[in-house]
Amino acid sequence: MLKSDSPQMTLMLGALIAVAPLAMDIYLASMPSMTRALAATPEHVQLTLSVYMYGWGAAQLLAGPLSDRFGRRPALLGGLVVFVAASAACALSTNVAMLIAARAIQALSMATISVVPRAVVRDLYAGDRAAHMLSLMGMVLGVAPIVAPILGSHLHVWFGWQANFVFVAAYGMLLLAWVAWRLPETLRAPDRRATVPAVVLANFGHLLRSRRFLGYMLVASFTMSGLFAFLAGSAFVFVAVLGQSEQGFGYLFGAVMLGNFTGATLGSRLVQRWGIDRMIARSSWLLLASALALCALAWAGVRHPAAVVVPMFFYMVALMTTMPQATAGALTPFPEIAGSASSLLAFVQFVVASSAALAVGLTFDGTPRAMATVIAIAAVLAFAAFRGLAGRPPAPDPAAPAPVAKRRGSGS
């Protein structure tokens, strides 16, 4: 079994959270062609992304409590088994309805795969150390959005769109074997009452009464909304509007996502020097400036790939110097209910971000304006949420009730 402070542990957790962007991004270049192959409309093909996002978000409300109840290993192993089966079903789909259904099942499994690694981090670390670990995981995570669209575009050209889902299924099988062989159980004391509905709701209520948890959660949610808006609109903007090929889209998308890796690298180094709040305070300015620049260029009618790639590169740098820190800030005060806190955080993130992606699909007008406007609105809201809630000094609240898991004990 791996030791908690080993590089292999960080690599494994990063590889696990990389499943999500891999499953989302690898087939983006194929979406315009899939409309013809499946005899579907662009709106229906975009639903394969929106349904995935909504299902992923909703299922995370249960994923954290389940991992608190049964342990991190069992929850993760079960999620990976379902993910592999659902990915194979995606590859075998013969119409868009079947693909949407398979993507929904894939999303349900993805909830566990994305929640548990963050809960493992909280089991082992706290505060700036947790933020540092999340940023290191983000460096591994940052490779997936760069490689996935490039790999997916080539798989599409060589073998067809189904090859993307075959590859994802194979990746899931490798992770399943690795986790079964090497991941130790990090939950010290499973909470037998963690899945009791009254306990789950009480713990969620405790979290939502924390102004700083709410603030960090909204910062992470609105920051991710800009990313999801880009995921929903980028293929149609680059291919249908700007006339790039599927392979050209892969390289342009990879150039944007290079900002992901750059931001994660900077964040892992700077957060231990500046701390969580100073890091977010500074990176949110870059988030805001890059999103507003993207929006201004889109509404000015600039139709060149650089008008999207350059500001989105800096948006991704800001995202990876903001979101891991906001996640650590939200989870650190709640070690007794880390799984529930991770679930609620992820649920709100994905509901808000999926709504942003859906808004792009519904308002797409054959120009980059819809995508750019949604990204700009998301950045403004993230900027305001930090300064209005999370960034304010915490007020003493001696009357705040303790979480149920702590107040009543895990074995009662």
C-alpha positions, 0 to 999 in steps of 0.5 A: 500500500502507498504511504500518505506522503509518497509521490505515488499517492499524489500521482494516483489521486491526480490520475483519479481526478483526471478521469473527469476532464478526460471523459468530458474533453476527449470527445469534444472535437467529435461533437459536430461530426456526431450530429451527423453520425447519430442523425441528431441536432447540435442541441441533442449532442450538447445534451450528452455534455449537459446531462453528464454535468448535471448527473455528476453534480447531483450524485455527489450529494450521496457520494461523500456520505457513502464514503464516510459510511463505508470507507474511501476504498469501497466507494472508489472501487465501486465507482470505477467498476460502474464507470468502465461499464458505462464508458463501454456502453457509450462506445456501443451507442447507436443513437443519441438517446442511448448515448445520453443514457449511458453518459448519465450512468457514467456521470453517476459513477464519476461523482464518487471518483471525483469526491473521494480523492478530495476527501482522502486529501482532507483525511491526511492534510489540512489548511495550506498543506491541503491546498498545496496537495490539491495544487499538486494533484492539479498539476497531474489533472492539468495534463488531461485537458491538454492531452485529451482533445488532441488524443481524441481528435486523432482517435476520431480521425483514425477510428471514429468517435466511438474510439474515444469512449473505448480509450476512456473505458481502458483508462478506467480499468487501469485505475481500477487495478491500481486502486485495488492494489495500492490505495490504503483506507484513509478514513480512520473511523467510518460513520455508521450514521453518515447515510441516514437522511436526517444526519445528511441534511443536518450536516449539510445545514451546518455547512451552509450556516458557515459564511466562509464555507458558503463563500469558498463554495461560490468562488469555486462554483462560479470559477468552474462555471467559466470552464464549463461554459468553454467546454460547452461552446469551444468545439462549435466556436473553433470548428463551426464558427472559426473553420478549424478542423477537428485536429486543429481544434485539439491543438487550440483546446490544448493550448488553452488548457496549458494554462491549467497546468501552468496555474497548478504549478504556480499555485502549488508553489505560491499558496504556501507563501501567500496563504489561501486568502491572499492567493485567491484575492490576487488570482481572482483579479486575473480571472476577471480581467481575462474573462472581460477581455474574452467578452470584449473581443467577442462582442467587437467581432474579432474572429480569430482563434487567438481572440479565444485562446489567449484570454482563455489561457490566462483564465485557466491560469487563474482558475487553477490558482483559485479553485484548489485554494477555495476547495481547501478553504471550504473543507479544512474547518470540517474534518469530522464530515469531510466527505459530506463537505466535499459532496455538498461543495461538488454538488453546488459546483456542478449544478451551477457550472452545468447551468452555465454550460446549458446557457451556452448551448441554448443561446449559441447564435453562430458566434463566440458571443454566448460563450464569452458572455457566460464566462464573463458573468461567471468571473464577475460573480466569483470575484464578488463572492470572495470579497463579499463572503469568503474573503471577509474576516470570520466573525465569532459564532459561539452559538453555531451548532456542531455537525451531527457526526461530531455531536452524536458520535459515529457509532451511536 
